[in-house]
């Protein structure tokens, strides 16, 4: 065991998600009650860490937050190595953060967030700072953890929305196209699509053919079901655009110099921005190909708002309290993952910058195909 930890900082960063407050509470109660640590919460994520803005946390501060959505500490998407300088540029603030932690006698820092936060935490760890990461995201795309808090609640919300959209699709003989979050990962759309009985599910991992989707809708109409619900992940791409992105990714991977890599990344971003097929375009194409009226629903931030469900409260508490044990034993540079029902420390360098995507042979994919759900694959 390393030196006794007396004072710990905690922050939440990235997008808000259900279960953040449960994780803060889980860590705080265990750290203070079990180990007698002093706890401070940095306001608004990395911004508060850079500006040294924090609030003391005690048992009263943590009372009543278990069931609350969002985060009591606030959040931001700033990066530790590219922090806005106020003049349109960026500056590396890791040295300033290190100085702040030293000045405030912070023995360990707990960062709660998704993939971007994992990268920030890893940069701080590589600079020699004692950092622990807790995995939060509704996308469920963080490597080496079975799930992340936020996902279960978002899955329930998205499923409920698809349930409700079925009645409108059926009543008006329409195609209802519903867009769900997920960035580059299709876990949320696939899970909610299956649970909500969507007729077509389009995810980033499986490029789609509009004609294949249209053929599925036409078959339903011919069989007396002239309506369909189509669940689309925000990062889903058609087969042609997916091919462009694959080629761009190859350029990034094989770039011979840092300058070439940056140029390749810029090229990839331009494809993502300029060639992204909006959900409205998908609806328009399906309408033209089938003759059925199509309507779009974009769930947006409603998916990650509100009261966390029991699973996310439980997971946040389990991982948060486990993090207190890890900190108390002087360990750092790890993420506390959920693996087979256990809280397991995983090296941050194995997590940062990597996405957990849906394998094309995943049981959820097999189940969707088995029940006749179209995944938009080429005919």
C-alpha positions as CSV (number, residue, x, y, z in Angstrom):
1,X,0.0,0.0,0.0
2,X,1.2,3.5,-0.9
3,X,1.1,6.6,1.3
4,X,-2.2,7.2,3.2
5,X,-4.6,9.2,1.0
6,X,-6.1,12.1,2.9
7,X,-7.7,14.4,0.3
8,X,-9.4,13.3,-2.9
9,X,-10.8,15.4,-5.8
10,X,-13.7,14.2,-8.0
11,X,-15.2,15.5,-11.2
12,X,-17.7,14.6,-13.9
13,X,-16.9,15.4,-17.6
14,X,-18.4,14.9,-21.0
15,X,-22.1,14.5,-21.6
16,X,-24.4,14.1,-18.7
17,X,-25.9,10.7,-18.1
18,X,-28.1,8.9,-15.5
19,X,-26.1,7.4,-12.7
20,X,-23.4,10.1,-12.4
21,X,-24.7,11.2,-9.0
22,X,-25.0,7.6,-7.9
23,X,-21.3,7.2,-8.7
24,X,-20.3,10.4,-6.9
25,X,-22.3,9.3,-3.9
26,X,-20.9,5.7,-4.0
27,X,-17.3,6.9,-4.1
28,X,-17.9,9.7,-1.6
29,X,-19.7,7.7,1.1
30,X,-17.1,4.9,0.9
31,X,-14.1,7.2,0.8
32,X,-15.3,9.3,3.8
33,X,-17.1,6.6,5.8
34,X,-14.8,3.7,5.3
35,X,-11.4,5.4,4.9
36,X,-11.9,8.9,6.5
37,X,-10.8,10.7,3.4
38,X,-11.6,14.4,2.8
39,X,-13.5,14.9,-0.5
40,X,-13.7,17.9,-2.8
41,X,-15.7,18.2,-6.0
42,X,-14.4,20.1,-9.0
43,X,-17.1,22.2,-10.7
44,X,-17.9,21.7,-14.4
45,X,-15.4,19.0,-15.2
46,X,-12.0,19.8,-16.6
47,X,-12.9,23.5,-16.6
48,X,-13.0,23.5,-12.8
49,X,-9.9,21.5,-12.6
50,X,-8.0,24.0,-14.7
51,X,-9.4,27.0,-12.9
52,X,-9.1,25.4,-9.5
53,X,-12.8,25.8,-8.8
54,X,-14.1,23.2,-6.3
55,X,-16.6,22.7,-3.5
56,X,-16.1,20.6,-0.3
57,X,-18.2,17.5,-0.2
58,X,-19.5,15.9,3.0
59,X,-22.3,13.5,3.9
60,X,-24.9,16.3,3.7
61,X,-23.8,17.2,0.2
62,X,-24.3,13.6,-0.9
63,X,-27.7,13.2,0.7
64,X,-30.6,12.7,-1.7
65,X,-28.6,12.7,-4.9
66,X,-28.9,8.9,-5.6
67,X,-32.1,9.3,-7.5
68,X,-31.3,12.6,-9.3
69,X,-30.4,12.7,-13.0
70,X,-27.5,14.8,-14.4
71,X,-24.6,15.7,-12.2
72,X,-24.5,17.8,-9.0
73,X,-21.0,18.9,-10.0
74,X,-21.7,20.2,-13.5
75,X,-19.8,19.1,-16.6
76,X,-17.9,20.3,-19.7
77,X,-16.2,18.8,-22.7
78,X,-12.8,20.6,-22.4
79,X,-9.6,18.8,-22.9
80,X,-6.6,18.9,-20.6
81,X,-4.1,19.3,-23.4
82,X,-6.2,21.5,-25.7
83,X,-7.9,24.0,-23.4
84,X,-9.3,27.2,-25.0
85,X,-7.0,30.1,-24.4
86,X,-9.7,32.8,-25.0
87,X,-8.1,33.9,-28.3
88,X,-9.3,31.2,-30.5
89,X,-6.4,28.9,-29.8
90,X,-5.6,26.2,-27.3
91,X,-3.0,25.6,-24.6
92,X,-1.8,22.5,-22.7
93,X,-3.0,22.9,-19.2
94,X,-1.6,19.7,-17.7
95,X,1.2,21.5,-15.9
96,X,-1.3,24.0,-14.4
97,X,-3.5,21.1,-13.3
98,X,-0.6,19.4,-11.6
99,X,0.2,22.6,-9.8
100,X,-3.4,23.0,-8.7
101,X,-3.5,19.5,-7.3
102,X,-0.2,20.0,-5.5
103,X,-1.3,23.4,-4.0
104,X,-4.6,21.9,-2.8
105,X,-2.9,18.8,-1.4
106,X,-5.0,16.5,-3.6
107,X,-3.7,12.9,-3.2
108,X,-5.9,11.4,-5.9
109,X,-8.3,12.5,-8.6
110,X,-11.4,10.6,-9.7
111,X,-12.6,11.4,-13.2
112,X,-16.1,10.2,-14.1
113,X,-17.0,10.2,-17.8
114,X,-17.0,8.5,-21.2
115,X,-14.4,7.9,-23.9
116,X,-13.2,11.5,-24.0
117,X,-12.8,11.6,-20.2
118,X,-10.8,8.4,-20.4
119,X,-8.3,10.0,-22.8
120,X,-8.1,13.1,-20.5
121,X,-7.5,10.9,-17.5
122,X,-4.9,8.9,-19.3
123,X,-3.0,12.0,-20.3
124,X,-2.9,13.1,-16.7
125,X,-1.8,9.7,-15.6
126,X,1.0,9.7,-18.1
127,X,2.1,13.0,-16.6
128,X,2.5,11.2,-13.3
129,X,-0.7,12.4,-11.7
130,X,-2.7,9.9,-9.5
131,X,-5.9,9.5,-11.5
132,X,-8.8,7.0,-11.4
133,X,-11.5,6.8,-14.1
134,X,-15.1,5.6,-13.8
135,X,-17.0,4.7,-17.0
136,X,-20.1,6.7,-17.9
137,X,-21.9,6.8,-21.2
138,X,-25.3,6.0,-22.7
139,X,-23.4,4.7,-25.8
140,X,-21.9,1.7,-24.0
141,X,-18.8,2.0,-26.1
142,X,-16.1,2.0,-23.5
143,X,-13.6,-0.8,-23.8
144,X,-13.0,-3.5,-21.2
145,X,-16.2,-2.9,-19.3
146,X,-19.3,-5.0,-19.8
147,X,-21.5,-1.9,-19.4
148,X,-21.3,1.7,-18.3
149,X,-23.8,3.6,-16.0
150,X,-26.2,5.6,-18.1
151,X,-26.7,2.9,-20.7
152,X,-29.5,1.0,-18.9
153,X,-31.7,4.1,-18.4
154,X,-31.1,5.3,-21.9
155,X,-32.0,1.9,-23.3
156,X,-35.3,1.9,-21.3
157,X,-36.1,5.5,-22.5
158,X,-35.4,4.7,-26.1
159,X,-37.4,1.4,-26.0
160,X,-40.4,3.2,-24.5
161,X,-40.2,5.8,-27.3
162,X,-40.2,3.1,-30.0
163,X,-43.1,1.4,-28.2
164,X,-45.1,4.6,-28.4
165,X,-44.2,5.2,-32.1
166,X,-45.7,1.9,-33.2
167,X,-49.2,3.1,-32.6
168,X,-48.8,6.2,-34.8
169,X,-47.1,4.1,-37.5
170,X,-49.9,1.6,-37.4
171,X,-52.7,4.1,-37.3
172,X,-51.5,6.2,-40.2
173,X,-49.9,3.5,-42.3
174,X,-46.7,5.3,-42.2
175,X,-43.0,4.7,-42.0
176,X,-41.7,6.1,-38.7
177,X,-38.0,6.7,-38.7
178,X,-36.6,7.3,-35.2
179,X,-33.0,8.5,-34.6
180,X,-31.1,7.4,-31.5
181,X,-27.8,8.4,-30.1
182,X,-24.7,6.3,-30.0
183,X,-21.9,8.2,-31.9
184,X,-19.9,5.4,-33.7
185,X,-21.4,2.5,-31.7
186,X,-24.8,0.9,-32.3
187,X,-25.5,-0.7,-28.9
188,X,-28.3,1.7,-27.9
189,X,-30.1,1.5,-31.2
190,X,-29.7,-2.2,-31.6
191,X,-30.8,-2.9,-28.0
192,X,-33.8,-0.5,-28.1
193,X,-34.7,-1.6,-31.6
194,X,-34.9,-5.3,-30.6
195,X,-36.7,-4.5,-27.3
196,X,-39.1,-2.1,-29.0
197,X,-39.8,-4.4,-31.9
198,X,-38.5,-2.1,-34.6
199,X,-38.9,-3.5,-38.1
200,X,-35.6,-2.2,-39.4
201,X,-32.5,-1.3,-37.3
202,X,-29.6,0.6,-38.8
203,X,-26.3,0.8,-36.9
204,X,-22.8,2.1,-37.7
205,X,-21.2,-1.3,-37.6
206,X,-23.4,-2.7,-40.4
207,X,-23.5,-0.4,-43.5
208,X,-27.0,-0.3,-45.0
209,X,-28.6,-0.4,-48.4
210,X,-31.7,1.8,-48.8
211,X,-33.0,-0.6,-51.4
212,X,-32.7,-3.5,-48.9
213,X,-34.6,-1.4,-46.3
214,X,-37.3,-0.5,-48.9
215,X,-37.7,-4.1,-50.0
216,X,-38.3,-5.1,-46.4
217,X,-41.0,-2.4,-46.0
218,X,-42.6,-3.4,-49.3
219,X,-42.8,-7.1,-48.2
220,X,-44.5,-6.0,-45.0
221,X,-47.1,-4.0,-47.0
222,X,-47.7,-7.0,-49.3
223,X,-48.3,-9.1,-46.2
224,X,-51.0,-6.7,-44.8
225,X,-48.7,-4.5,-42.6
226,X,-48.4,-1.2,-44.5
227,X,-46.4,0.5,-41.7
228,X,-42.9,0.2,-40.4
229,X,-40.7,1.5,-37.6
230,X,-37.1,2.1,-38.5
231,X,-34.5,2.7,-35.7
232,X,-31.5,4.6,-37.0
233,X,-28.3,5.2,-35.0
234,X,-26.9,8.7,-35.5
235,X,-23.7,7.3,-36.9
236,X,-25.2,4.8,-39.3
237,X,-23.9,5.0,-42.9
238,X,-25.0,3.6,-46.3
239,X,-22.7,1.2,-48.0
240,X,-21.1,3.8,-50.4
241,X,-20.3,6.3,-47.6
242,X,-19.0,3.5,-45.3
243,X,-16.6,2.5,-48.0
244,X,-15.3,6.1,-48.2
245,X,-14.8,6.2,-44.5
246,X,-13.0,2.8,-44.5
247,X,-10.6,4.1,-47.1
248,X,-10.1,7.3,-45.0
249,X,-9.4,5.3,-41.9
250,X,-6.8,3.3,-43.8
251,X,-5.1,6.6,-44.7
252,X,-5.0,7.6,-41.1
253,X,-3.6,4.2,-39.9
254,X,-0.9,4.1,-42.6
255,X,0.1,7.8,-42.6
256,X,4.0,8.0,-42.7
257,X,4.3,11.2,-40.7
258,X,2.4,13.1,-38.0
259,X,1.6,15.8,-40.5
260,X,0.2,13.2,-42.9
261,X,-1.8,11.7,-40.1
262,X,-3.4,15.0,-39.3
263,X,-4.2,15.6,-43.0
264,X,-5.8,12.2,-43.2
265,X,-7.9,12.8,-40.1
266,X,-9.0,16.1,-41.6
267,X,-10.0,14.3,-44.7
268,X,-12.0,11.7,-42.7
269,X,-13.8,14.5,-40.7
270,X,-14.8,16.2,-44.0
271,X,-16.4,12.9,-45.2
272,X,-18.2,12.5,-41.9
273,X,-19.5,16.1,-42.0
274,X,-20.3,16.4,-45.7
275,X,-21.4,12.9,-46.6
276,X,-23.4,12.1,-43.5
277,X,-26.8,10.9,-44.5
278,X,-29.3,12.6,-42.2
279,X,-32.2,10.7,-40.8
280,X,-34.4,13.0,-42.8
281,X,-32.7,11.8,-46.0
282,X,-33.2,8.2,-45.0
283,X,-36.9,8.9,-44.5
284,X,-37.1,10.7,-47.9
285,X,-35.4,7.9,-49.7
286,X,-37.7,5.3,-48.1
287,X,-40.8,7.3,-48.9
288,X,-39.7,7.6,-52.6
289,X,-38.9,3.9,-52.8
290,X,-42.0,2.5,-51.1
291,X,-44.8,5.0,-51.8
292,X,-45.6,5.2,-48.1
293,X,-45.5,8.4,-46.1
294,X,-42.5,8.7,-43.8
295,X,-42.0,10.8,-40.7
296,X,-38.9,11.4,-38.5
297,X,-38.6,11.5,-34.8
298,X,-35.2,12.5,-33.2
299,X,-35.1,11.6,-29.6
300,X,-32.0,13.7,-28.8
301,X,-31.1,14.6,-25.3
302,X,-34.2,13.1,-23.8
303,X,-32.4,9.7,-24.0
304,X,-29.8,10.7,-21.4
305,X,-31.9,12.8,-19.1
306,X,-34.1,12.2,-16.0
307,X,-34.1,9.8,-13.1
308,X,-31.6,6.9,-13.4
309,X,-33.1,3.4,-13.3
310,X,-32.2,0.8,-10.6
311,X,-29.5,-0.8,-12.7
312,X,-27.6,2.5,-13.2
313,X,-28.0,3.4,-9.6
314,X,-26.6,0.0,-8.6
315,X,-23.7,0.1,-11.1
316,X,-22.7,3.7,-10.2
317,X,-22.7,2.7,-6.5
318,X,-20.7,-0.5,-7.0
319,X,-18.1,1.1,-9.2
320,X,-17.9,4.2,-7.1
321,X,-17.4,2.4,-3.9
322,X,-14.8,0.1,-5.6
323,X,-12.9,3.1,-6.7
324,X,-12.6,4.2,-3.1
325,X,-10.9,0.9,-2.3
326,X,-8.5,1.3,-5.2
327,X,-7.6,4.9,-4.1
328,X,-7.2,3.8,-0.5
329,X,-4.6,1.2,-1.6
330,X,-2.6,3.8,-3.5
331,X,-3.4,2.5,-7.0
332,X,-3.9,4.9,-9.9
333,X,-3.8,5.1,-13.7
334,X,-6.8,2.7,-14.0
335,X,-10.4,2.6,-14.9
336,X,-12.8,0.7,-12.6
337,X,-14.6,-1.7,-15.0
338,X,-17.6,-4.0,-14.6
339,X,-16.6,-7.5,-15.7
340,X,-18.7,-10.5,-15.1
341,X,-20.4,-8.8,-12.1
342,X,-17.1,-7.7,-10.6
343,X,-15.5,-4.3,-10.2
344,X,-12.1,-4.7,-11.9
345,X,-9.3,-2.1,-12.3
346,X,-8.1,-1.9,-15.9
347,X,-5.0,0.1,-17.1
348,X,-6.2,3.4,-18.6
349,X,-3.8,3.0,-21.5
350,X,-5.8,-0.1,-22.5
351,X,-9.0,2.0,-22.6
352,X,-8.2,5.5,-23.8
353,X,-8.8,6.2,-27.5
354,X,-10.5,2.9,-28.1
355,X,-14.2,2.2,-28.9
356,X,-16.2,-0.9,-28.0
357,X,-18.3,-1.5,-31.1
358,X,-21.0,-4.0,-31.8
359,X,-19.4,-7.2,-33.3
360,X,-21.2,-8.3,-36.3
361,X,-21.5,-11.8,-34.8
362,X,-22.9,-10.5,-31.4
363,X,-25.9,-12.4,-30.0
364,X,-28.0,-9.3,-30.3
365,X,-27.3,-9.1,-34.0
366,X,-28.1,-12.8,-34.3
367,X,-31.3,-12.4,-32.3
368,X,-32.5,-9.5,-34.5
369,X,-32.0,-11.5,-37.7
370,X,-33.7,-14.5,-36.1
371,X,-36.9,-12.6,-35.4
372,X,-37.0,-11.2,-39.0
373,X,-35.7,-7.7,-38.2
374,X,-33.9,-6.1,-41.2
375,X,-30.5,-4.7,-40.5
376,X,-30.4,-3.0,-44.0
377,X,-27.7,-5.3,-45.4
378,X,-27.4,-5.5,-49.1
379,X,-29.7,-8.0,-50.8
